Each structure stands twice: as structure tokens, then as C-alpha cells.
Amino acid sequence: MAEWDEEEESTLPVLPEEHFVRVVYNGREYHQLSLSSNAYLAPIDEVEVERLQMTHDMFSLVFDDRLIFPEITPLRRVLDCGTGTANWAVEVARREPQSQVYGVDVSTEMMPMYGYYPVNLHLEQADLNEGLAYHDNTFDLVHSRLVAGGIDAEKWPEYIRDLHRVLVPGGWVQMVEIYFNAQSDGGHLSDNHALSHWSRHYLSAMESAGKDPRAGLKLDHWMREAGFTRMEMREITLPMCGWSHNERDFGIGVANQENVSRLLSSLALYPCTAIQDMTIEEFHLLVGQARQEAAALGLKPYFKAYVVVGMKRAGAVSHRHSSSKSSSSRHRKGRNGKRVPR
Ligand SMILES: C[S@@+](CC[C@H](N)C(=O)[O-])C[C@H]1O[C@@H](n2cnc3c(N)ncnc32)[C@H](O)[C@@H]1O
């Protein structure tokens, strides 16, 4: 088990200026380093911060306000990978004040300002594609939600092995990914619908960018390969609007509608027009039509989400393999200036 002093102030330098540089592309603000390193291709502006709150609220309905699915006691240390606005991590830190929660993201730009989140939350910068720099056998829970837009396709097995490595024996991983392939209840959506065109363009643009937009469907396979046990997977329908006669799903659809309307543009803008060759006019036209269809009750449109949990075997103590960088060379200063357990 790693040891560190949670109150210790880091003596490491603050992040270099380049981590705070934004670039405007077709009216949206992006994190320049994330674009230049091909780590993440969605905006990081206020509109996106709002949208991620909508996503989080929608998931709160889907999961009946449960943040953590397995029973974990004691919950001492939690890691949230690709924490973004830290919506999930902030709530866990509030509800579990005895635990230390760590949120890591390639960009600190959407994170809340220091002083505006619980003191048991520690936010820091790192690229998940470079491997986790935390000590082996450290966390009771690792959470990873909606990072498929950022993990390099070929890095997924290694990423999940790394999640396994940093868990304490008996610790849990909890992963959630959406498959952005529009479908419809009753098969109302044809290949010619704009939502279907949008899906094909988005999925193929993400593949061109070296990502795996179908990662959600493979999580359980990669987790099994990494050695997880007691795995449970759920495939969940996320209605794009309030088309369901089921009261609960109707509520989820209503909560999801604005989120979907915004993500059709925000997730696909850069991949479709900068990586692939769609013109901005073609893009706006497609998104406008796809938005109408996403809100059309008769079409009954939805995306699927994949939720998987798994446990690291109680006897499985990890040892960092020799090819990983040493922990000392990978210390980085967190957003709040606290040293993190690496
Ligand atoms: C769609 S947001 C989801 C945020 C959060 N997990 C949630 O569910 O609200 C994806 C986040 O993952 C981060 N991300 C994507 N790829 C990453 C990478 N390679 N390393 C670190 N963070 C990454 C992005 O910067 C972004 O903040």
C-alpha cells in the first residue's frame, strides 16, 4: 500500500502556461493541448460545462441517484478518471467525507475553482493515454465515465489493466460509456434519417482520430482479460426525448433532450469538420436535421449506454511492470496544490 501525507503541500511547480491555452474553432473553445496531442476533441467552454451537468443529472435519474454501485466499506480512496467538470467526484466527496477522492483529467479547464469543492477532493492533470502514475494497490474504487472520446483505440486494454493495477485487492472499478449510434424503439429509424447519417459520420470520424467509439461494447471483455472478477454489465437505453410510456423512462428522456441536442454538435464538430472533410455548412445542416429527429416522439430515438463493474480479486496484489515510468518522475501538481498518491 502506498503511503503519503494527505496534508503535505507539493513543492512541485504549477502547471506550465500551455495547459491553460484555449483555441476557438468554429465558435467553440477547445483545450489546445488536448487537440494538439489528439487526447480529446470536444469543447471545454461554458456551454460544454453546462451540457456535462445535464449528462450528470440524466445519469442521476438513470441510476436512481446512486453514484457508486458496489458496496464498498471502508471507502478510503477513490479515483475518477477523465473527471471533466468533476460533477461525479464532487458529489462523491460530499457524500463520503471520510474518503479522499482524486479526479484526473487531461485538461483542468472545466474543473471547479479551488475553494469551490470539498477539501477531500483533489484535482489534477494527466493524460490517461500515458498510463496512470498512481501507486499499485491504492484505490478502493476507480470510476471511469465517458472517456471513449479520449482513450486511444489501441490503449484500451492497457488502460483497463492500469485501472486494475491501482486498485487495492478487493477494490472495484465502475465504468460507463455511451455508444453514439442512434437507434429507435420499433426500428423507426432508417439509414436515410439524419440521426443515422450523424452516427455514421461521428463514429467514422472518431475512428479516423484513432479512438474507439464502440469501446462501451467491449468493456466487459477487456475487464475480464485484465483479471477482474465478480463482473456485472448492464446495457441501458437512454431515450433522446420523452417518448416512452414508462414514467421513469419518460423522465429520463425529458432530462436527456437538451443534452442530446447539444452533444450532436459539440462532440462531432471538430471530428467531422477538422479530421474529416465535412464543410461547416454541411455539418450545421446535418445537426439541425438530426436535432429535429432526436426530439421527434414518433421516432422513439435512443442511444445505448454500457455500465460495467468488476472487482480486483482479494489476493491480487499488483506490482508495477518495469516498462512504466517511475512514480517520482511522474509527480504532477494537482489543481489544488496537494500531492497525490503516486
Ligand atoms: C465527456 S467528458 C466526461 C466527464 C466526466 N467523466 C463525466 O462523466 O461527467 C470526458 C472527459 O474526459 C477527459 N479525457 C478524455 N480523454 C482523456 C485522456 N486521454 N486523459 C485524461 N482525460 C481525458 C476529457 O478531457 C473530458 O473532461
The ligand as a Tripos MOL2 file, in Angstrom:
@<TRIPOS>MOLECULE
LIG
   27    29     1     0     0
SMALL
NO_CHARGES

@<TRIPOS>ATOM
      1 C1        -17.4170   13.6520  -21.8640 C.3       1 LIG1
      2 S1        -16.3560   14.2450  -20.6050 S.3       1 LIG1
      3 C2        -16.9130   13.2800  -19.2070 C.3       1 LIG1
      4 C3        -16.5460   13.8850  -17.8940 C.3       1 LIG1
      5 C4        -16.9460   13.0550  -16.6710 C.3       1 LIG1
      6 N1        -16.2940   11.7640  -16.6650 N.3       1 LIG1
      7 C5        -18.4290   12.8970  -16.5860 C.2       1 LIG1
      8 O1        -18.9260   11.7760  -16.7720 O.co2     1 LIG1
      9 O2        -19.1160   13.9090  -16.3620 O.co2     1 LIG1
     10 C6        -14.8280   13.4520  -20.9900 C.3       1 LIG1
     11 C7        -13.6880   13.9350  -20.1300 C.3       1 LIG1
     12 O3        -12.6230   13.0010  -20.2520 O.3       1 LIG1
     13 C8        -11.4230   13.7170  -20.3870 C.3       1 LIG1
     14 N2        -10.4730   12.9280  -21.1440 N.ar      1 LIG1
     15 C9        -10.6520   12.4100  -22.3680 C.ar      1 LIG1
     16 N3         -9.5450   11.7990  -22.7690 N.ar      1 LIG1
     17 C10        -8.6370   11.9170  -21.7780 C.ar      1 LIG1
     18 C11        -7.3090   11.4890  -21.6110 C.ar      1 LIG1
     19 N4         -6.6660   10.8400  -22.5800 N.pl3     1 LIG1
     20 N5         -6.6750   11.7790  -20.4660 N.ar      1 LIG1
     21 C12        -7.3050   12.4550  -19.4820 C.ar      1 LIG1
     22 N6         -8.5640   12.9050  -19.5880 N.ar      1 LIG1
     23 C13        -9.2310   12.6400  -20.7330 C.ar      1 LIG1
     24 C14       -11.8110   14.9650  -21.1530 C.3       1 LIG1
     25 O4        -10.8510   16.0000  -21.0080 O.3       1 LIG1
     26 C15       -13.1580   15.2920  -20.5500 C.3       1 LIG1
     27 O5        -13.0400   16.1480  -19.4570 O.3       1 LIG1
@<TRIPOS>BOND
     1     1     2 1
     2     2     3 1
     3     2    10 1
     4     3     4 1
     5     4     5 1
     6     5     6 1
     7     5     7 1
     8     7     8 2
     9     7     9 1
    10    10    11 1
    11    11    12 1
    12    11    26 1
    13    12    13 1
    14    13    14 1
    15    13    24 1
    16    14    15 ar
    17    14    23 ar
    18    15    16 ar
    19    16    17 ar
    20    17    18 ar
    21    17    23 ar
    22    18    19 1
    23    18    20 ar
    24    20    21 ar
    25    21    22 ar
    26    22    23 ar
    27    24    25 1
    28    24    26 1
    29    26    27 1
@<TRIPOS>SUBSTRUCTURE
     1 LIG1         1 GROUP 0 **** ****
